[in-house]
Amino acid sequence: MSRRKIVAGNWKMNLDAAKARSLTQAVAGRAGEAAGVDLVLCPPALYATTVATALGLDGATPSGIALGGQNAHDKESGAFTGEVAPGMLRDIGCRYCILGHSERRTLFGETDADNPFVPVEQMMPFVPFVRCKDTDEAIQRAHESEHGFRHTAIIHSTNVRAMTRMGRLLDTTLFVKNGPSVAGLGLGGEGYLSFSIATPTGEGVTTPLTFTRQRRCTLVDDLRILGSPDALA
C-alpha cells in the first residue's frame, strides 16, 4: 500500500490578515489541480482562525485543504508566554503542525539534547537551546551535559530553590545566576577580573599562593540587600 503524500505550505512570518485570507482563497481555488495528495496550509498562529474560515473549516463549503500550525509547545498549558499549546491548535481545526523547523533551529538555537553542540564546550558565541518540560528536567539535562567536570554552571531564574537544587546537583566551582559565565570570573560579578591567576591581593578566582581555584557563587543583580545600585553609586 503506497503512502499518501502531503504538500504543505508555510508562509512563515509574512502577510497581514487580508493578504492571508486572499492567499488562502487563491490556493483553495486551485486545490483540485493537486490530485492524489493532501494539502496543508500553515499560517502564523495569529491568523490561523482567519485561514480556517477561508478554508471552510467552520462549516461552510470545505476546500479540502487542511490547517496546520507553524510551531507548538510540548505542554498543553502553563506559564509559557507567547507559546501555543497543541490543544489550542486542535481547538481551531489544526490537524498538522510543523515541529523542529530548520529556521527555528538556526535562528533561535533550538535543538535536540543529543546535538553535538549541547555536550561540547562552546568556544564561540552560540548557545544551543534544548526544550524541557519543566525546571527539574532542565537542571537534570544541564547536569548530564556538564559531564561531571564541575567547572561552570549557569542558571537564569528568580526561584532561589531552583538555584539551590542546581547548585547542589552540579557542584561546580563557578555557579552563576542570571548572568554570563564570565561573571564568575569577576567580569560583571564579584571581585576583580581574573582568567587564570589571581591579582596580588587575592581577589581572583585562583590564589597567587596556592594556584588553587576557590569556589565562587555569583548572583547578578538580585538579592542586593545593602541598597539599590543607584544609592551605592
NUVEXVO-992253 format. One line per field, with one value per atom (N, C-alpha, C): x, y, z; chain; residue number from 1. Coordinates in pm, 1 decimal. Example, Ala and Ser with C-alpha at 12.3 -4.5 7.8 and 13.67 -1.06 7.14 Angstrom:
xx	1319.0 1230.0 1320.0 1285.0 1367.0 1290.0
yy	-569.0 -450.0 -330.0 -225.0 -106.0 3.0
zz	780.0 780.0 780.0 708.0 714.0 787.0
chain	A A A A A A
n	1 1 1 2 2 2
***
This chain:
xx	84.6 0.0 88.3 70.2 153.7 110.2 206.0 179.3 134.5 26.0 -26.3 66.2 92.7 184.3 113.4 191.7 142.0 220.8 150.3 213.0 166.5 259.9 225.5 289.2 213.0 263.2 274.4 389.3 415.5 471.5 393.6 444.9 510.6 555.9 645.5 587.5 665.7 616.4 592.6 495.6 465.0 314.1 274.4 136.1 57.4 -44.6 -139.3 -266.1 -371.2 -492.1 -557.2 -566.1 -631.1 -554.4 -422.3 -340.4 -339.9 -344.9 -351.0 -480.4 -592.5 -720.8 -719.2 -662.3 -657.2 -573.2 -457.0 -370.7 -439.1 -506.1 -575.8 -684.0 -760.1 -866.5 -810.1 -694.7 -632.3 -584.1 -524.8 -478.2 -597.4 -701.4 -820.2 -887.0 -878.3 -940.2 -873.8 -751.8 -679.6 -645.8 -709.9 -681.3 -711.9 -810.6 -848.5 -739.7 -639.6 -531.0 -428.2 -435.9 -338.8 -404.9 -426.5 -493.0 -395.1 -446.8 -365.8 -276.5 -287.5 -205.8 -294.4 -250.7 -318.1 -253.0 -332.6 -281.3 -298.8 -197.3 -199.1 -145.6 -213.3 -163.5 -128.3 -8.3 40.7 69.5 -29.9 -9.6 47.2 87.2 124.9 6.9 34.3 -71.4 -176.9 -135.4 -228.4 -337.7 -308.0 -404.2 -461.1 -441.0 -488.3 -640.3 -712.4 -857.7 -906.7 -835.4 -870.2 -857.6 -749.2 -726.3 -824.8 -855.9 -951.7 -1086.8 -1129.9 -1257.5 -1252.3 -1141.0 -1125.9 -1122.0 -1076.9 -1071.4 -1204.8 -1300.9 -1430.7 -1433.8 -1339.5 -1334.9 -1437.4 -1509.0 -1610.3 -1748.4 -1754.6 -1881.8 -1930.1 -1867.0 -1901.7 -1848.4 -1851.8 -1805.7 -1659.9 -1629.9 -1490.6 -1408.2 -1284.0 -1195.7 -1120.9 -1118.2 -1040.1 -896.0 -861.0 -725.6 -725.2 -629.6 -620.5 -541.9 -562.5 -493.8 -384.1 -271.0 -159.8 -99.0 -26.6 43.2 190.2 254.1 395.7 486.6 431.5 511.3 417.7 460.5 379.0 468.5 422.7 493.6 460.6 545.5 521.5 424.9 387.9 292.6 157.4 50.8 -83.5 -121.3 -56.7 -86.6 28.5 26.8 131.0 176.0 271.0 322.2 430.8 388.9 482.8 438.3 468.9 422.6 463.9 366.0 393.2 391.3 380.8 380.5 238.2 228.5 99.3 94.9 -10.2 -24.5 -86.7 -54.6 -115.2 -267.3 -323.5 -468.7 -530.8 -459.6 -508.4 -517.6 -418.4 -419.6 -534.2 -551.7 -661.8 -796.5 -807.1 -933.6 -980.0 -887.5 -926.3 -923.7 -906.9 -918.2 -788.5 -675.6 -547.9 -536.8 -493.1 -468.4 -320.1 -241.4 -97.6 -22.3 106.0 191.1 336.2 406.5 549.2 628.6 709.9 794.0 941.4 1027.7 1170.8 1211.1 1143.7 1177.9 1322.2 1387.7 1530.3 1555.3 1460.2 1480.4 1478.9 1390.7 1388.4 1516.7 1567.0 1691.9 1808.8 1808.8 1920.4 1912.6 1794.0 1780.7 1768.4 1700.4 1676.6 1758.6 1838.5 1926.1 1855.8 1728.5 1658.2 1719.9 1738.0 1798.1 1759.7 1799.6 1774.2 1887.5 1859.4 1958.2 2082.8 2070.0 2184.5 2263.1 2227.7 2303.7 2445.0 2548.2 2687.1 2715.5 2637.2 2661.4 2626.8 2540.4 2493.7 2601.4 2660.8 2758.0 2899.3 2929.3 3065.7 3081.6 3192.0 3217.8 3223.4 3151.4 3142.7 3253.7 3329.3 3433.2 3393.5 3261.7 3210.6 3078.0 3032.4 2909.9 2783.5 2767.0 2647.0 2606.6 2483.3 2434.6 2316.8 2328.5 2217.9 2107.6 1981.9 1868.1 1798.4 1775.6 1702.8 1574.4 1461.0 1333.6 1317.3 1273.1 1247.5 1107.8 1045.1 906.7 896.7 1001.9 997.9 1140.6 1151.4 1281.6 1362.0 1294.7 1366.0 1432.9 1361.7 1420.5 1537.4 1522.4 1628.9 1755.5 1738.6 1853.9 1920.5 1840.5 1895.5 1972.6 1918.6 1988.4 2117.4 2114.3 2236.5 2342.6 2299.2 2391.4 2454.4 2374.3 2425.9 2522.8 2490.5 2574.4 2704.5 2708.3 2829.8 2934.7 2892.2 2982.8 3051.9 3009.1 3075.6 3209.6 3237.5 3362.8 3366.6 3248.2 3235.7 3311.8 3301.5 3372.3 3280.1 3186.4 3099.7 2956.0 2861.7 2719.1 2649.5 2544.5 2469.2 2321.1 2245.7 2100.9 2039.8 1931.9 1857.0 1721.0 1701.3 1578.7 1563.8 1440.4 1415.6 1375.7 1379.4 1342.6 1468.4 1482.8 1603.0 1616.0 1503.2 1509.9 1559.2 1519.1 1569.2 1719.3 1766.0 1909.6 1983.1 1923.9 1987.4 1995.2 1886.5 1886.2 1993.5 2004.7 2103.8 2245.2 2266.2 2399.2 2446.2 2356.1 2392.9 2417.1 2335.4 2348.7 2475.2 2501.3 2617.5 2747.1 2739.8 2856.1 2977.8 2956.8 3064.7 3141.3 3263.9 3344.2 3281.5 3238.8 3174.7 3026.9 2940.3 2796.8 2738.2 2692.2 2644.4 2493.5 2424.4 2281.0 2247.8 2170.9 2120.6 2231.2 2336.4 2444.9 2525.6 2617.8 2702.9 2808.6 2869.8 2969.8 3088.3 3121.9 3237.8 3212.7 3085.5 3057.1 3121.5 3138.0 3204.2 3353.2 3406.9 3549.2 3574.4 3466.2 3481.5 3439.1 3399.3 3356.8 3206.1 3167.9 3027.4 2977.2 3066.0 3030.1 3114.8 3131.8 3208.9 3359.4 3435.7 3581.7 3633.2 3757.2 3821.8 3838.6 3839.5 3850.6 3982.6 3975.2 4094.5 4063.3 4130.0 4104.0 4189.4 4304.1 4391.5 4440.1 4523.0 4573.7 4521.4 4531.8 4470.0 4553.7 4488.2 4559.3 4647.0 4740.2 4829.9 4757.9 4638.0 4565.3 4472.2 4466.2 4392.9 4245.6 4199.9 4057.9 4016.8 4111.5 4078.1 4020.0 3995.7 3937.1 4036.4 4165.9 4269.2 4359.1 4414.6 4500.3 4644.1 4719.2 4857.1 4950.2 4907.9 4993.4 4984.9 4864.6 4847.1 4809.3 4766.4 4718.7 4602.5 4529.6 4410.6 4286.6 4188.7 4067.1 3973.6 3927.8 3831.2 3690.7 3598.3 3460.6 3397.7 3324.9 3260.7 3117.4 3025.5 2882.7 2835.0 2805.3 2776.3 2630.9 2563.0 2426.1 2425.6 2380.4 2383.5 2252.4 2261.5 2150.4 2063.3 2009.8 1915.0 1982.8 1900.2 1944.4 2046.4 2029.1 2109.8 2041.9 2094.4 2029.1 2088.9 2191.3 2255.6 2211.4 2114.2 2068.2 2068.3 2003.2 1995.4 2128.1 2155.2 2282.0 2297.7 2185.2 2193.2 2235.8 2182.9 2217.0 2361.6 2416.6 2554.5 2654.4 2607.2 2697.3 2755.4
yy	-119.5 0.0 124.8 209.8 329.3 434.6 510.9 614.1 741.8 801.8 923.0 1040.9 1121.3 1233.2 1355.7 1436.2 1561.4 1677.5 1779.2 1902.0 2015.0 2071.2 2175.3 2307.8 2414.3 2548.7 2627.9 2688.2 2763.7 2899.3 3006.6 3137.3 3216.3 3145.1 3199.6 3324.8 3425.8 3546.1 3655.2 3629.7 3721.8 3741.4 3847.5 3882.3 3933.3 4015.1 4056.4 3973.4 4002.9 3920.1 3918.5 4034.4 4042.9 3964.3 3977.2 3905.2 3755.2 3718.2 3576.0 3515.0 3588.4 3540.9 3529.4 3630.2 3630.1 3514.7 3490.3 3380.8 3246.1 3232.1 3106.8 3079.0 3181.4 3164.9 3130.0 3188.6 3158.9 3013.8 2967.1 2828.3 2732.1 2766.1 2680.4 2670.7 2778.9 2779.5 2686.0 2647.2 2557.5 2423.5 2396.5 2272.5 2148.4 2159.8 2045.8 2000.1 2085.4 2050.3 1958.1 1947.1 1863.9 1732.5 1648.1 1519.8 1419.9 1339.2 1232.7 1273.2 1398.9 1444.1 1517.8 1521.8 1600.3 1737.2 1842.5 1978.4 2036.8 2109.0 2169.2 2311.4 2405.1 2541.2 2568.0 2625.0 2652.1 2801.4 2879.4 3024.3 3057.4 3183.5 3225.4 3203.6 3173.2 3139.1 3248.4 3374.9 3486.9 3485.7 3431.1 3431.2 3292.3 3199.7 3063.6 3057.6 3133.1 3131.2 3197.0 3300.1 3365.1 3266.3 3191.7 3092.7 2976.9 2937.6 2828.8 2863.9 2988.6 3032.5 3033.0 3081.3 3084.9 2944.7 2847.4 2708.6 2635.9 2703.5 2641.8 2544.4 2556.5 2463.6 2497.1 2610.0 2649.7 2596.2 2508.3 2450.9 2498.2 2600.5 2648.4 2549.8 2587.3 2498.2 2460.8 2336.2 2297.2 2294.1 2335.0 2341.6 2211.3 2127.2 2004.5 2023.6 2145.0 2175.0 2176.1 2109.8 2103.1 2221.9 2250.1 2360.2 2304.8 2373.0 2330.3 2447.1 2417.0 2519.9 2524.9 2638.7 2653.3 2605.0 2597.2 2550.9 2526.1 2447.1 2420.4 2385.1 2421.3 2384.1 2239.4 2173.7 2033.5 2014.6 2124.5 2113.7 2170.5 2119.4 2162.5 2295.6 2331.4 2458.2 2493.9 2618.4 2659.7 2802.5 2848.0 2985.2 2992.6 2985.0 2990.3 3102.1 3225.1 3342.4 3337.7 3360.2 3365.4 3231.3 3121.5 2988.6 2943.0 2840.9 2786.5 2639.2 2599.3 2461.1 2376.3 2247.4 2159.4 2161.2 2166.4 2168.8 2294.4 2406.3 2531.1 2517.5 2452.0 2431.0 2337.7 2231.6 2138.4 2208.9 2299.0 2366.8 2452.3 2504.8 2587.8 2510.1 2377.9 2295.1 2247.6 2269.5 2223.3 2071.3 2011.0 1866.9 1835.8 1936.5 1917.4 2028.1 2005.9 2109.0 2082.8 2189.6 2180.3 2191.1 2092.8 2094.9 2080.0 2154.7 2143.6 2197.3 2302.2 2359.8 2408.5 2395.5 2431.2 2576.3 2665.1 2806.4 2830.0 2761.0 2775.8 2720.3 2614.0 2557.2 2651.6 2715.7 2803.1 2939.0 3002.2 3138.4 3145.4 3046.7 3050.9 2948.4 2870.0 2775.2 2654.4 2630.9 2513.3 2386.6 2286.9 2163.2 2049.1 1929.2 1812.7 1796.4 1722.0 1705.3 1631.7 1551.0 1474.6 1546.9 1672.5 1750.6 1773.7 1760.8 1777.4 1911.4 2015.8 2146.3 2147.6 2057.0 2059.8 2014.4 1895.9 1849.2 1901.9 1967.6 2013.1 2158.3 2188.7 2325.1 2419.8 2530.7 2625.4 2730.0 2741.9 2844.9 2948.4 2970.6 3067.6 3120.5 3236.9 3296.7 3228.2 3101.8 3027.9 2939.0 2953.9 2873.7 2789.7 2657.5 2572.1 2568.4 2572.8 2566.1 2431.4 2364.5 2237.1 2257.7 2230.4 2247.1 2141.4 2186.6 2095.9 2123.2 2020.8 2036.2 2117.6 2118.1 2195.4 2219.5 2291.0 2327.4 2204.6 2107.0 1987.5 1913.9 1901.3 1835.0 1917.0 2049.8 2136.1 2121.8 2117.5 2101.6 1966.3 1861.7 1728.9 1722.0 1782.7 1783.1 1863.2 1971.9 2051.4 1968.7 1891.1 1805.1 1701.9 1642.1 1542.1 1605.2 1723.8 1788.8 1842.2 1863.5 1916.3 1806.9 1679.8 1563.4 1541.7 1611.3 1594.0 1665.8 1759.2 1834.5 1927.2 1967.4 2053.9 2185.6 2241.3 2366.0 2486.6 2502.7 2620.2 2580.4 2642.7 2622.1 2757.2 2770.6 2895.7 2863.4 2945.3 2932.5 3071.7 3085.3 3211.2 3183.5 3232.3 3204.4 3303.2 3323.3 3403.0 3312.9 3181.9 3084.7 3039.2 3084.5 3053.9 2903.7 2835.0 2691.0 2616.9 2664.9 2604.1 2625.1 2744.6 2772.2 2677.8 2658.3 2572.2 2427.6 2377.2 2239.4 2220.2 2316.6 2303.8 2313.5 2406.6 2422.5 2298.0 2234.2 2113.7 1996.0 1985.1 1871.6 1881.6 1997.4 2010.8 2027.9 2093.0 2104.7 2161.1 2269.3 2329.0 2433.9 2460.6 2564.0 2700.9 2729.1 2856.3 2831.5 2901.3 2888.5 3028.2 3062.4 3197.0 3195.8 3288.2 3302.3 3432.6 3422.8 3539.7 3629.1 3567.3 3642.4 3552.3 3607.6 3527.2 3452.1 3353.4 3271.7 3354.3 3461.2 3542.5 3619.7 3628.9 3695.2 3618.4 3487.9 3407.2 3431.7 3499.5 3532.5 3675.5 3745.1 3881.5 3986.7 3948.1 4044.4 4065.1 4169.4 4193.5 4120.1 4050.4 3978.8 4028.5 3946.2 3987.6 3983.9 4058.9 4058.2 4127.3 4097.1 4155.9 4050.0 4094.8 4002.0 3927.0 3794.7 3711.7 3583.6 3562.4 3443.3 3324.2 3349.9 3236.9 3242.3 3342.4 3351.7 3478.8 3487.0 3596.1 3723.3 3831.7 3957.9 3947.2 4037.6 4028.0 4022.4 4081.3 4080.8 3961.8 3876.5 3751.9 3755.0 3860.2 3866.5 3782.9 3723.8 3647.1 3512.0 3432.9 3300.9 3205.8 3219.8 3136.7 3223.4 3167.1 3245.2 3241.9 3350.4 3354.1 3266.0 3227.3 3145.8 2996.8 2948.7 2804.3 2768.2 2866.2 2842.9 2744.4 2738.7 2654.1 2740.8 2684.0 2759.5 2759.8 2876.4 2887.5 2884.7 2821.9 2814.9 2953.1 2988.3 3119.0 3101.6 3157.9 3150.8 3293.5 3326.9 3464.7 3481.4 3577.8 3612.0 3754.6 3772.9 3903.7 3978.4 4101.9 4195.9 4168.0 4046.4 4020.9 4004.0 4004.2 3988.5 4094.3 4216.6 4328.8 4379.8 4349.6 4380.8 4502.9 4563.1 4678.5 4808.6 4804.2 4925.8 4909.6 5000.6 4993.3 5032.2 4987.7 5025.6 5176.8 5250.9 5396.9 5458.4 5401.0 5456.9 5431.8 5323.2 5288.6 5360.2 5417.8 5481.8 5610.8
zz	0.0 0.0 0.0 -98.9 -110.1 -9.7 35.7 136.0 66.8 113.7 52.8 85.1 -14.6 1.0 57.1 128.7 187.1 129.4 82.6 34.5 126.1 202.2 300.0 262.7 279.4 252.0 382.0 405.9 528.2 488.5 512.9 468.7 580.7 683.0 784.4 851.0 879.7 947.2 843.1 756.0 647.2 633.9 563.4 529.9 650.9 618.9 722.0 704.5 781.5 779.6 641.5 578.9 448.1 342.0 343.8 245.9 274.5 401.6 436.9 384.5 401.1 350.9 198.0 132.0 -14.1 -68.3 -5.0 -48.2 -26.6 86.8 116.6 13.6 -20.1 -119.0 -256.7 -290.6 -420.1 -425.4 -316.5 -311.2 -314.4 -238.0 -233.8 -370.2 -446.5 -578.8 -677.5 -648.7 -740.7 -674.9 -561.9 -489.3 -572.5 -661.8 -744.3 -839.7 -863.1 -954.4 -888.5 -757.6 -684.9 -646.3 -744.6 -719.5 -657.5 -565.5 -508.1 -393.6 -345.9 -232.8 -132.3 -9.0 94.4 102.0 97.2 102.5 241.9 288.1 421.7 413.5 479.0 490.9 636.5 658.1 793.7 807.7 847.0 863.0 1000.4 1023.4 1158.2 1253.2 1378.3 1473.3 1486.1 1473.4 1488.9 1382.9 1263.8 1153.5 1126.0 1218.0 1195.0 1182.1 1264.7 1255.5 1126.4 1080.8 954.7 839.6 839.6 734.9 747.5 870.6 892.5 832.8 851.5 794.8 643.0 587.4 441.4 381.4 459.9 411.9 431.1 493.8 514.4 629.7 723.1 835.9 943.0 925.7 1022.9 986.2 887.5 848.5 712.6 659.4 526.1 422.4 298.2 192.1 213.7 247.5 273.2 145.5 157.7 40.7 18.3 120.6 109.2 150.9 195.7 242.4 394.8 454.4 599.5 654.3 782.8 850.8 940.6 944.3 1029.2 1104.0 1211.3 1287.6 1248.9 1273.5 1240.3 1353.0 1474.0 1587.8 1704.7 1801.0 1919.2 2036.4 2154.4 2276.5 2310.4 2387.4 2419.0 2535.3 2603.9 2713.7 2671.8 2731.7 2695.9 2760.0 2869.9 2935.6 3028.7 3076.3 3168.5 3144.2 3225.5 3216.1 3109.4 2983.2 2870.6 2776.8 2815.6 2742.3 2595.3 2507.2 2364.5 2294.6 2369.7 2308.8 2275.2 2192.3 2150.2 2187.7 2257.9 2301.3 2190.3 2184.3 2083.7 2088.9 2211.0 2224.5 2165.1 2171.6 2112.1 1960.6 1902.1 1757.8 1718.0 1794.9 1765.7 1776.7 1873.9 1900.5 1783.4 1704.2 1590.2 1459.4 1469.6 1349.9 1288.4 1355.7 1300.4 1311.2 1203.8 1203.2 1193.2 1159.5 1142.0 1215.3 1237.8 1297.5 1258.1 1225.6 1193.0 1322.2 1352.2 1471.5 1432.7 1498.2 1471.2 1335.8 1289.3 1158.4 1159.0 1045.9 1035.6 1070.0 1038.0 1069.5 1220.5 1293.0 1437.7 1498.2 1441.8 1492.2 1466.5 1348.4 1311.0 1380.2 1375.2 1425.2 1576.2 1636.9 1780.4 1857.5 1786.5 1853.2 1910.6 1871.0 1921.7 1863.9 1947.7 1900.1 1992.9 1957.0 2041.5 2141.6 2248.3 2354.6 2306.5 2200.5 2152.0 2043.1 2015.9 1917.5 1970.6 1887.6 1934.3 2000.7 1966.0 2026.4 2175.2 2219.4 2358.2 2457.1 2441.0 2541.2 2523.3 2410.8 2383.6 2427.7 2493.9 2539.3 2420.1 2431.4 2320.7 2329.1 2222.4 2214.1 2110.7 2098.2 2002.5 2056.5 2006.4 2060.8 2010.1 2041.1 2003.8 2119.4 2163.9 2276.0 2227.0 2229.1 2186.6 2292.2 2248.2 2338.4 2322.5 2433.3 2433.6 2512.4 2450.7 2519.5 2628.6 2745.0 2856.6 2910.4 2966.7 3011.3 3139.2 3222.4 3345.7 3395.6 3507.6 3561.9 3603.4 3662.1 3707.8 3592.3 3479.9 3363.8 3309.1 3308.2 3258.0 3342.2 3473.2 3563.0 3540.9 3523.7 3502.2 3370.2 3264.7 3135.0 3143.1 3219.8 3238.1 3309.7 3406.9 3480.6 3387.8 3300.5 3207.0 3106.7 3058.8 2956.9 3015.9 3148.3 3212.1 3232.9 3219.2 3222.8 3357.3 3460.1 3588.6 3598.5 3506.1 3511.3 3633.6 3679.4 3797.3 3780.3 3660.8 3631.3 3644.5 3550.9 3549.7 3520.7 3590.4 3565.6 3569.7 3488.7 3481.1 3487.7 3559.5 3560.9 3555.2 3478.2 3472.4 3535.1 3655.3 3728.9 3843.5 3887.8 4007.1 4123.5 4101.7 4203.4 4278.2 4400.3 4477.9 4502.0 4520.7 4544.2 4420.4 4302.6 4179.0 4166.9 4202.6 4201.5 4296.3 4414.9 4514.9 4466.4 4407.0 4356.8 4250.9 4159.9 4053.6 4109.5 4203.2 4261.8 4333.6 4406.4 4479.9 4386.4 4281.0 4190.1 4106.4 4045.7 3958.4 4036.5 4154.1 4243.0 4170.5 4094.9 4015.9 4096.0 4050.5 4115.0 4095.0 3973.0 3941.8 3915.9 3986.3 3967.8 3956.0 3834.6 3805.5 3789.4 3855.9 3843.2 3772.8 3665.3 3592.8 3536.4 3488.8 3428.0 3337.0 3259.1 3171.4 3251.0 3189.7 3259.1 3307.0 3232.2 3271.1 3399.3 3443.5 3571.0 3686.0 3668.4 3770.1 3777.1 3675.8 3673.8 3719.6 3757.1 3804.2 3704.6 3582.2 3480.6 3494.0 3568.7 3594.2 3716.3 3784.1 3906.7 4021.4 4122.5 4239.2 4211.5 4288.6 4277.7 4153.1 4117.9 4001.8 3894.4 3768.9 3657.3 3661.1 3651.8 3650.8 3575.6 3461.4 3381.6 3424.0 3482.5 3516.2 3660.4 3693.7 3831.0 3895.4 4023.9 4097.6 4092.3 4132.9 4149.6 4274.7 4293.7 4409.7 4544.1 4552.9 4679.8 4691.9 4589.7 4601.4 4565.9 4494.2 4463.2 4341.7 4273.6 4153.9 4186.5 4082.9 4101.2 4165.7 4132.8 4194.9 4281.4 4383.8 4472.6 4422.6 4438.7 4392.4 4475.8 4595.4 4681.1 4647.3 4621.9 4601.6 4459.1 4379.1 4242.7 4240.6 4349.4 4354.2 4336.5 4272.3 4243.1 4364.1 4399.8 4507.3 4449.4 4521.3 4473.3 4478.4 4371.2 4365.0 4318.3 4394.6 4364.3 4339.4 4215.5 4177.1 4137.4 4198.2 4162.5 4110.5 3987.0 3922.7 3946.5 3990.7 4009.3 4131.1 4145.7 4253.3 4389.7 4493.8 4632.4 4674.5 4623.3 4673.3 4800.0 4915.7 5041.1 5110.2 5049.9 5113.8 5050.8 4962.1 4897.2 4746.8 4677.4 4533.0 4470.9 4347.7 4280.2 4269.6 4249.1 4237.8 4370.6 4478.8 4609.7 4647.1 4595.6 4627.5 4539.7 4426.9 4331.2 4389.6
chain	A A A A A A A A A A A A A A A A A A A A A A A A A A A A A A A A A A A A A A A A A A A A A A A A A A A A A A A A A A A A A A A A A A A A A A A A A A A A A A A A A A A A A A A A A A A A A A A A A A A A A A A A A A A A A A A A A A A A A A A A A A A A A A A A A A A A A A A A A A A A A A A A A A A A A A A A A A A A A A A A A A A A A A A A A A A A A A A A A A A A A A A A A A A A A A A A A A A A A A A A A A A A A A A A A A A A A A A A A A A A A A A A A A A A A A A A A A A A A A A A A A A A A A A A A A A A A A A A A A A A A A A A A A A A A A A A A A A A A A A A A A A A A A A A A A A A A A A A A A A A A A A A A A A A A A A A A A A A A A A A A A A A A A A A A A A A A A A A A A A A A A A A A A A A A A A A A A A A A A A A A A A A A A A A A A A A A A A A A A A A A A A A A A A A A A A A A A A A A A A A A A A A A A A A A A A A A A A A A A A A A A A A A A A A A A A A A A A A A A A A A A A A A A A A A A A A A A A A A A A A A A A A A A A A A A A A A A A A A A A A A A A A A A A A A A A A A A A A A A A A A A A A A A A A A A A A A A A A A A A A A A A A A A A A A A A A A A A A A A A A A A A A A A A A A A A A A A A A A A A A A A A A A A A A A A A A A A A A A A A A A A A A A A A A A A A A A A A A A A A A A A A A A A A A A A A A A A A A A A A A A A A A A A A A A A A A A A A A A A A A A A A A A A A A A A A A A A A A A A A A A A A A A A A A A A A A A A A A A A A A A A A A A A A A A A A A A A A A A A A
n	1 1 1 2 2 2 3 3 3 4 4 4 5 5 5 6 6 6 7 7 7 8 8 8 9 9 9 10 10 10 11 11 11 12 12 12 13 13 13 14 14 14 15 15 15 16 16 16 17 17 17 18 18 18 19 19 19 20 20 20 21 21 21 22 22 22 23 23 23 24 24 24 25 25 25 26 26 26 27 27 27 28 28 28 29 29 29 30 30 30 31 31 31 32 32 32 33 33 33 34 34 34 35 35 35 36 36 36 37 37 37 38 38 38 39 39 39 40 40 40 41 41 41 42 42 42 43 43 43 44 44 44 45 45 45 46 46 46 47 47 47 48 48 48 49 49 49 50 50 50 51 51 51 52 52 52 53 53 53 54 54 54 55 55 55 56 56 56 57 57 57 58 58 58 59 59 59 60 60 60 61 61 61 62 62 62 63 63 63 64 64 64 65 65 65 66 66 66 67 67 67 68 68 68 69 69 69 70 70 70 71 71 71 72 72 72 73 73 73 74 74 74 75 75 75 76 76 76 77 77 77 78 78 78 79 79 79 80 80 80 81 81 81 82 82 82 83 83 83 84 84 84 85 85 85 86 86 86 87 87 87 88 88 88 89 89 89 90 90 90 91 91 91 92 92 92 93 93 93 94 94 94 95 95 95 96 96 96 97 97 97 98 98 98 99 99 99 100 100 100 101 101 101 102 102 102 103 103 103 104 104 104 105 105 105 106 106 106 107 107 107 108 108 108 109 109 109 110 110 110 111 111 111 112 112 112 113 113 113 114 114 114 115 115 115 116 116 116 117 117 117 118 118 118 119 119 119 120 120 120 121 121 121 122 122 122 123 123 123 124 124 124 125 125 125 126 126 126 127 127 127 128 128 128 129 129 129 130 130 130 131 131 131 132 132 132 133 133 133 134 134 134 135 135 135 136 136 136 137 137 137 138 138 138 139 139 139 140 140 140 141 141 141 142 142 142 143 143 143 144 144 144 145 145 145 146 146 146 147 147 147 148 148 148 149 149 149 150 150 150 151 151 151 152 152 152 153 153 153 154 154 154 155 155 155 156 156 156 157 157 157 158 158 158 159 159 159 160 160 160 161 161 161 162 162 162 163 163 163 164 164 164 165 165 165 166 166 166 167 167 167 168 168 168 169 169 169 170 170 170 171 171 171 172 172 172 173 173 173 174 174 174 175 175 175 176 176 176 177 177 177 178 178 178 179 179 179 180 180 180 181 181 181 182 182 182 183 183 183 184 184 184 185 185 185 186 186 186 187 187 187 188 188 188 189 189 189 190 190 190 191 191 191 192 192 192 193 193 193 194 194 194 195 195 195 196 196 196 197 197 197 198 198 198 199 199 199 200 200 200 201 201 201 202 202 202 203 203 203 204 204 204 205 205 205 206 206 206 207 207 207 208 208 208 209 209 209 210 210 210 211 211 211 212 212 212 213 213 213 214 214 214 215 215 215 216 216 216 217 217 217 218 218 218 219 219 219 220 220 220 221 221 221 222 222 222 223 223 223 224 224 224 225 225 225 226 226 226 227 227 227 228 228 228 229 229 229 230 230 230 231 231 231 232 232 232 233 233 233
***
